[in-house]
């Protein structure tokens, strides 16, 4: 699919922190919808989980993947293991989870999926932790948990020489990938063209580009030939979460 369909045009500036909250489901979750392809259901949300939240309490699976970057707080989906601030995970379709969903302190997360997250209930799960159903297949694999701080920054040939990335996951078939881009303070130059449709969310710092100032909470998309945020300078440096769709998307 074309990532740019999630917004009206490439580099449309979405100030995520100014978007209204809307209810998500029936258990108290709220979201700010950053971008959505209404034809496919592919959506990127900023999701708020209130303090003391409890989910439905029934294990389930979806026909779409879930990709999550934890911004604040913590949440458990099995009553035991907690996903905490600074963690990334990628759950393919057809992975059973949600045995005991709750959050004592609340949480805030970026959540991306490639379709509607319809709950297919599993009343008698075979395992007490999340697990794939027979036949579940995703070339990217099941990335249960990656601690962002533990991922060493590396150079990437697709990005300016001064930049570094923290790679989180990649589809070896389509080339789609997710990474954190690290822009050093004082950088000036030319934004990279990623040769694939992409989405980006500013986590920290600011960037200048396309006559805009990109700051934390800002989101946009681009085509394969759209320079990333059209960036040309960053006085204080920046961290970006970048999703690419790959050539097969």
N, C-alpha and C positions, 0 to 999 in steps of 0.2 A: 504494500500500500504506500501511498505518497504521504510522508509525514506532514507536508504543508497543508493537507486537507483539514488538519486539526484547528487551523486558524484561517481567516479570510485571505491572508497574503503572507508571504515570507517576511520575516523581521517585524511583523506586527508586534508592538510593544505591549505586553500584558503585565501590569503591575499587580502581581499576585496578592500583595498585602492589602490592596484596596478592593479586592473582589468581595462580594457578599458571601456570607456563609449560608449553605443550604443543607437541610437534613439529608442524611444518607442512610437509608434503611430505617428500621424501627427500634433500634437499641441505643439511640443517643449519639451516634456518630454524626459529624458534620464535615462538609467539604467545601473547598473553593476549587471550582472546576477551571483548571488552567487552559486546557485544550482538549477538543474531542472531535473525532471523525464520526459524524452521526450515521454514516452508511455502514461502518464496520463495528462501531462501539468502542474503538480504540480510544482510550481516555487517559489523561494525566491529571491527577488531583492532588491538592494539599489537603490531607485528612487530619481532623482534630478528634482525639479520643478523650472524653472528659474523665476527670478524676473519679475513681470508683466505678468505672464502666464494667459491665458484664455483657458478654454476647449471648447468643442463643443457647449455648451449652450443648450443641449437637455437632459432631464431626461432619464434615462435608467436603466436597471438591467442586471445582469450577471447570468449565470448558475453555477457559482462557488463562493465560499466565498472569501472575502478580509479581510486580517488581517494586521493591520498597527500599527507601533510604530513610532511616530514622533520624529526625532532626532534634527531637526533644523527648524526654521521658522514657517510658518503657511499657511493654505490653507482652503478655504471654498468650499463646494460642493452645497450650496443652496443660496449663496449670502448674508447670514445672520450669521449663526453660523460658527465660525472658530475653526478648529483643530490646536492646537499649540504645540510647542516643549514640550516634556514630557507627551504626551497623547498617550494612547493605545485605539484602537477600533477594533471590530470584526463585520463585516457585512456579514450575511449569504447570500447564493444565493437567488435570487428572491426578493431582496429588491430594490425598486425604489429609485434612488438618482441621483446626478449630474445635478440638475436643473440649477445651475449657478456656474460653476467651475472656480475658479480663485485664484491667489496668488499674492498679491501686493509686498511682500517682498521676495518671493521664499521660498523653503522648501527642506528638505532632509528627507527621510523616509525609513524604512524597510517595505517592502510590500510582503506578502505571500499569495498565492492563491492555490486552489486545482484543477485548470484547466484553460483553456484559458478564458481571460476576454473579451469575445465577447460582443459588445454593442447591446443590444436589446432595441431599442428606444421606448420611451413613450412620444408622442408629446402633450398629454393632461393629465398630471399627476393629480391624484385625490387629492393630498395634496401638500402643498408648501415645506414640509420637507420630508426627506427619510421615506419610509413606506414599509411594506411587502405586497406582492401580496397575494391574497387568496390562501390558500394551502401551503404557504411557511412554511417550518418546518426545524428546526435545533436544536437538543437537547442542543447545547451550548447557544442558544439564541442570541439575537441582543444586543451586548454590544456597545451602542452608543458612550460612551466616559468614559474612566477611566483615571483620573489624577494620574500618577505614584507616585508623591510625597505624595498623600493622602492615598496610600495603605500601611498599617502598616506592617513592616516585621514580619514574623512569622517563627517558627521552622517547619521543614518538616521531617517526618520520613524516607523519601527516600534519604535525603542528610546528610552529616556529621553534627554532633551535633553543631559545631561552625558556620555553615552556616545559613543564613536566606533566605527566599524567599518573594517576593511580588507576590501573585497570581493574575492573570488578568482574566482568563477565563478557563472553563473546560467543556468537554462533559461528562455528567453523564452516557452515554451509553458506549462509547468506552474507556473512561478514558483519552482521549487526552486532553492536557492542555498547557497553555502558562503561563510562569512566569519569573520573574527576579530573578536570583540567586545572593546573596550577599556573597562574600568570604572575611573574615576579613584579615587585614594585619598580616603577620607573620604566616599564617596558613601553617601547614604541615600535611600530612595525605594521605588518599587513596580516589581517586575519586569515586563517587557513580555510581552504575549500576542502571539504571532507569527502567529496565524490559520492555522497549518499545523502538522502534526506535525513534531517536531524532535528532534535529538540534540545533546548538548553535552559537551565535554571540557575540563577546566580545565588550561590550559597553565602559568599562573603566578599567584601571589597567592592570595587567599582571598575567599570570599563567604559571607554568612550568609543563610539562607533555609529555610523549612519546618522550623525547629528543627534545622537541620543546619549544619555548617561544611563548605563545599565547598573543597577544596584541590587542588594540582597532582596530576594522575593520576586525579582523580575523573571519572566519566561517568554520564550519565543520559539519559532520553528524556522527551518530553512529547507530549500531544495538542494539537490546534489551540487549545484553550482553557486549556492549562496554562501558567502564567507561567514564563518562562525561569529554571530553577533555583529558582523561587519566591523569588528574591533580594530582600532589602530593605536590605542594607548591605554595604559593603566598606571596612574600615579601611585596608588597605594597597593597595587597588586590585587588579585582576585582568585577565588575558587569557584568553578562552575561544575555542575553536574551535566554531563552530555550523554544523550542517547542517540545512536545512529541506527538507521533502519536496514542498512546493508543493501547490496545489489539485488538480492533476491526478494526484497520486501515489496 
